[in-house]
């Protein structure tokens, strides 16, 4: 059960619309390393996590990623609002406009729509946490790329906030992984208890 506070985690107040910029930032809404995939990844993985501490980390971060999804949506909305169809087309937003006008819809910057293949839930605690560490670094790299091409300070500030949170999430997942490795038992026997693996039957002398 979530309690929803009706404000953004970080304010977004963009004065100058720019649809070309919106197309770049859209990738962090529904792209391969975006906030939608992150929230679905962590909130799905928590069910098979055997330890309460790591489960809580997945729930906390997965919930915060939903807040980040809101921030990215607000950025894209404010960058495209009040632009005419002609202006949107001139700024490279024409194909998106034809399908969605200026509604928010999850896709990557290149136009590939979001799907469940964007996130993994393997059911193995170690595998999932390593996946999460990589996911946070990929998201951080994407925000780095956005900041290299975006110059509007009204856009850069919330993007920097989001990048900072990816770094914090990476650190928290690292702590969760170390704590998990100290407690591993037969609930993760494939990685750390090879004695649980099926043993080949003894082969007798065929002569």
Secondary structure, DSSP 8 states (H G I E B T S, - for coil): -----SS-SS-----S--HHHHHHHTHHHHSTTSHHHHHHHHHHHGGG--SHHHHHHHHHHHHHHHHHHHHHHHHHHHHHTT--HHHHHHTT-HHHHHHHTT----B-TTS-B--GGGS---S-HHHHHHHHHHHHHHHHHHHHHHHHH---HHHHHHHHHHHHHHHHHHHHHHHHHHHHHHH--GGGHHHH-GGGS----------
